């Protein structure tokens, strides 16, 4: 009898251990039940979008597509041409100095996208603060020493004043969107746990840069239409641990991860952990995710954003159609019914 009881006990403990492992693999079953926003003055429209993402978590994934400053809707239109469905999330970027004259077009396209039922997300491939007004891509990817970067985040320095000027220019465009009633999932200084761009790779300085921007946009410019989307590069041999760079819950509304290899469980787990109950998303991807995989093992991603021309460069038409047609995928028409009712 004792041998039988011991065997049953061992079996029970083994099953319990397996349940714990599987629970850790899948992460929590839902985001926090009560939506939270960093800015207490967040606009009604932004709150509605954020609440929708909280509610969406674990129930489905929104399709999304990034476009370019010089091709404002081309890749969203291409997705619709292939699938018969428009992406639920429309993305674009304010880019760098030499294409600054096109930023107004991004604003106008964002207003149009929102009014036609898309959720809007914007990023900013910012040039270095001391770069010339006609700065190119090199000035986005070039590097600052640690001392130079410290100047950027220290009030009163010349580089800080230059940073203020460039940030204020972007605030002007976001202010237009606020006046038009457009909420924005705002994803600045993305992939900052890597050395891909001048702002990345130094944890304490990254956190200070983020909080400086949050404070300036929220408390000086009163940009209450922003949903602050803290974004990481997936943690692998080209990046650093995501936890070291997170600026804190008081400055973040949601968390996303950019994935350009495979949709590894560790990327999902890292994102869930730092989000701490906030909504999570795939901020950029080349290959669109396998929706069966997402539904079964990574269900809390609220949306994915295919990156520009990689839509067709990294995916077959068949795969794109499968992603958009999957019952777990939510496209633009469903979002219109949910948010714009």
C-alpha positions in Angstrom: 0.0 0.0 0.0 2.8 2.4 0.9 4.5 1.7 -2.4 1.3 2.4 -4.2 0.8 5.7 -2.3 4.3 6.8 -2.9 3.9 6.0 -6.6 0.7 8.0 -6.8 2.4 10.9 -4.9 5.3 10.9 -7.3 2.9 11.0 -10.2 0.9 13.8 -8.7 4.1 15.9 -8.1 5.3 15.2 -11.6 2.0 16.4 -13.0 2.0 19.5 -10.8 5.5 20.3 -11.9 4.5 19.9 -15.5 1.5 22.3 -15.0 3.9 24.9 -13.5 6.2 24.6 -16.5 3.4 24.9 -19.0 2.0 27.9 -17.1 5.3 29.6 -17.2 5.6 28.9 -20.9 2.3 30.3 -21.8 2.5 33.2 -19.3 -0.6 34.7 -17.6 -3.9 33.9 -19.2 -4.9 37.5 -19.6 -3.6 41.0 -19.2 -4.5 42.9 -16.1 -8.3 43.0 -15.6 -8.3 46.8 -14.9 -6.8 49.0 -17.7 -4.1 51.3 -16.5 -2.6 54.3 -18.2 0.5 56.3 -17.3 -1.0 59.7 -18.0 -4.1 60.4 -15.9 -5.2 63.0 -18.5 -5.2 60.5 -21.4 -7.9 61.4 -23.9 -11.1 59.5 -24.1 -10.2 58.2 -27.6 -6.8 56.9 -26.4 -8.4 55.3 -23.4 -10.9 53.5 -25.6 -8.1 52.1 -27.8 -6.1 51.0 -24.8 -9.1 49.4 -23.1 -9.8 47.6 -26.4 -6.2 46.2 -26.3 -6.7 45.0 -22.8 -9.9 43.3 -23.8 -8.3 41.9 -26.9 -5.6 40.2 -25.0 -6.0 36.4 -25.2 -9.0 36.7 -27.5 -7.3 37.4 -30.8 -4.5 39.3 -32.6 -5.0 42.4 -34.6 -3.4 42.5 -38.1 -1.1 45.5 -38.6 1.0 46.9 -41.4 3.8 49.6 -41.4 4.0 52.0 -44.3 6.7 54.6 -45.2 6.9 58.3 -45.1 7.1 58.4 -48.9 4.6 55.6 -49.4 1.9 56.5 -46.9 -0.6 53.7 -47.5 1.1 51.5 -50.1 1.8 48.4 -47.9 -1.6 48.5 -46.1 -3.2 48.6 -49.6 -1.0 45.7 -50.7 -2.1 43.6 -47.8 -5.7 44.4 -48.7 -5.1 43.5 -52.3 -3.7 40.1 -51.4 -6.2 39.2 -48.7 -9.3 41.2 -49.3 -9.0 42.6 -45.7 -7.4 45.8 -44.6 -5.0 45.6 -41.6 -6.5 46.7 -38.3 -3.4 48.7 -37.3 -1.9 51.4 -39.7 1.7 52.2 -39.0 4.1 54.9 -40.1 7.2 56.8 -38.9 8.3 60.5 -38.6 11.8 59.5 -39.9 14.8 61.7 -40.0 15.8 65.2 -41.2 16.2 64.8 -44.9 12.6 63.6 -45.3 11.2 66.0 -42.7 9.1 67.8 -45.4 7.1 64.6 -45.7 6.1 64.5 -42.0 2.9 66.5 -42.6 1.8 63.8 -45.1 2.2 61.2 -42.3 -0.1 63.3 -40.1 -2.7 63.7 -42.8 -2.6 60.0 -43.6 -2.9 59.1 -39.9 -6.0 61.3 -39.5 -7.5 59.6 -42.6 -6.6 56.1 -41.4 -8.2 56.7 -38.0 -11.4 58.2 -39.5 -11.7 55.2 -41.7 -11.5 52.8 -38.8 -7.8 51.9 -38.3 -5.8 52.1 -35.1 -2.8 54.3 -35.6 0.8 53.6 -34.5 3.7 55.8 -35.1 7.4 55.5 -34.5 10.3 58.0 -34.9 13.7 57.0 -36.4 15.2 60.1 -34.9 18.6 61.5 -36.1 21.2 62.4 -33.5 20.3 65.7 -31.8 23.4 67.5 -33.1 22.9 66.2 -36.6 22.2 68.8 -39.3 18.6 69.5 -40.4 19.1 67.5 -43.6 20.4 64.5 -41.6 20.3 61.1 -43.4 20.0 57.5 -42.3 23.6 57.5 -41.2 22.7 60.0 -38.5 20.1 57.6 -37.1 22.5 54.6 -36.9 25.7 56.4 -36.0 26.9 56.2 -32.4 27.4 58.4 -29.4 30.1 57.8 -26.7 28.7 57.3 -23.2 29.8 60.8 -22.3 28.1 62.3 -25.4 24.9 60.4 -24.6 25.0 61.6 -21.1 25.0 65.2 -22.4 21.9 64.4 -24.5 19.9 63.5 -21.4 21.3 66.2 -19.1 19.3 69.4 -19.0 21.3 72.6 -19.7 23.9 71.0 -22.0 24.1 72.0 -25.7 23.1 68.5 -26.8 20.1 68.5 -24.5 19.0 71.8 -26.1 19.4 70.3 -29.5 17.4 67.3 -28.4 14.6 69.6 -27.1 14.4 71.3 -30.5 14.0 68.1 -32.4 11.6 66.6 -29.9 9.5 69.8 -30.0 9.2 69.5 -33.8 7.7 66.1 -33.5 5.4 67.2 -30.7 3.9 69.7 -33.1 2.9 67.0 -35.5 1.5 64.9 -32.6 -0.4 67.9 -31.4 -2.2 68.1 -34.8 -3.3 64.6 -34.3 -4.6 65.3 -30.8 -6.6 68.3 -32.2 -8.1 66.0 -34.8 -9.1 63.5 -32.1 -6.7 60.8 -33.2 -5.1 58.6 -30.5 -1.7 57.3 -31.3 0.2 54.2 -30.1 3.5 56.0 -29.8 6.6 53.9 -30.1 9.7 56.2 -29.8 13.3 55.0 -29.3 12.5 51.5 -30.3 14.8 48.5 -29.9 16.8 50.4 -27.3 18.3 47.3 -25.7 20.6 47.0 -28.7 23.2 49.1 -30.4 21.3 49.6 -33.7 20.7 53.3 -33.2 22.4 56.2 -31.3 19.9 56.0 -28.4 20.4 52.3 -27.6 22.6 50.1 -25.5 23.2 52.0 -22.3 20.5 51.0 -19.8 20.5 54.0 -17.4 20.8 56.5 -20.2 18.1 54.9 -22.2 15.7 55.1 -19.3 16.6 58.7 -18.7 16.0 59.5 -22.4 12.6 57.8 -22.3 11.5 59.6 -19.2 12.7 62.9 -20.5 10.6 62.5 -23.7 7.6 61.3 -21.7 7.8 64.3 -19.3 8.3 66.8 -22.1 5.5 65.5 -24.3 3.1 64.9 -21.4 3.7 67.8 -19.0 4.9 70.5 -21.3 3.2 69.8 -24.6 0.1 68.1 -22.9 0.0 65.4 -25.5 -2.7 63.3 -23.9 -3.6 61.3 -27.1 -0.5 59.1 -26.8 -0.5 55.5 -25.7 3.2 55.0 -24.7 4.4 51.8 -26.3 7.8 50.8 -24.9 9.6 48.6 -27.5 12.5 46.2 -27.3 14.5 44.2 -29.7 14.1 40.5 -29.2 16.8 39.3 -26.7 19.4 37.3 -28.6 23.0 37.5 -29.6 22.5 41.0 -31.1 20.8 42.6 -28.1 20.9 42.8 -24.3 18.5 41.7 -21.5 15.2 43.6 -21.8 14.7 44.1 -18.0 17.7 46.3 -17.7 16.2 49.0 -20.0 12.6 49.2 -18.8 11.9 52.8 -17.6 9.1 51.9 -15.2 5.3 51.4 -15.2 4.7 55.1 -14.6 6.0 55.9 -18.1 4.6 53.0 -20.1 1.1 52.0 -21.3 2.1 48.8 -23.2 5.1 46.9 -24.3 6.1 45.5 -27.7 8.9 43.4 -29.1 10.4 43.5 -32.6 11.0 40.0 -34.1 13.0 39.3 -37.2 13.9 35.7 -36.7 11.5 33.2 -35.2 8.7 33.7 -32.7 10.5 32.1 -29.8 8.8 31.5 -26.4 11.6 33.5 -24.7 10.7 36.7 -26.6 7.1 36.3 -25.5 8.0 35.6 -21.9 10.4 38.5 -21.7 7.8 40.9 -23.1 5.1 39.6 -20.7 7.4 39.9 -17.7 8.3 43.6 -18.1 4.8 44.5 -19.2 3.5 43.4 -15.8 -0.1 43.0 -16.8 -0.1 45.7 -19.5 -1.0 44.8 -23.1 1.8 43.4 -25.3 2.3 43.4 -29.1 4.7 42.5 -31.9 6.0 46.0 -32.7 7.7 44.9 -36.0 8.1 41.7 -37.9 9.4 40.6 -41.2 7.8 37.3 -41.6 4.2 37.4 -40.3 3.5 35.1 -37.4 2.0 31.6 -37.6 -1.4 32.4 -36.1 -1.8 28.8 -34.9 1.4 29.2 -32.9 0.3 32.5 -31.5 -3.2 31.3 -30.5 -1.9 28.1 -28.9 1.3 29.3 -27.1 1.6 33.1 -27.2 -2.0 34.3 -27.0 -1.5 37.6 -25.3 0.1 39.4 -28.2 -2.6 42.0 -29.1 -1.3 42.9 -32.6 1.5 42.4 -35.0 2.9 45.0 -37.4 4.4 43.7 -40.6 7.3 45.9 -41.6 6.8 47.8 -45.0 8.0 46.0 -48.1 9.0 42.9 -46.0 5.3 42.0 -46.3 6.0 40.6 -49.7 9.8 40.3 -49.4 9.6 37.9 -46.5 6.2 36.2 -46.9 4.4 34.3 -49.7 1.0 35.5 -50.8 -0.4 32.2 -49.5 1.0 32.8 -46.0 -0.2 36.4 -45.9 -3.7 35.3 -46.9 -3.6 32.5 -44.2 -2.7 35.0 -41.5 -5.4 37.5 -42.4 -8.1 34.8 -42.9 -7.4 33.0 -39.7 -10.4 33.2 -37.2 -8.0 34.3 -34.5 -6.9 37.4 -36.5 -8.9 40.6 -36.2 -8.9 42.9 -39.2 -10.0 46.5 -39.8 -13.7 45.9 -40.3 -14.0 44.2 -36.9 -12.1 47.0 -35.1 -14.4 49.5 -36.7 -17.4 47.7 -35.2 -15.8 47.4 -31.8 -14.2 50.9 -31.3 -16.2 53.1 -33.6 -19.7 51.9 -32.7 
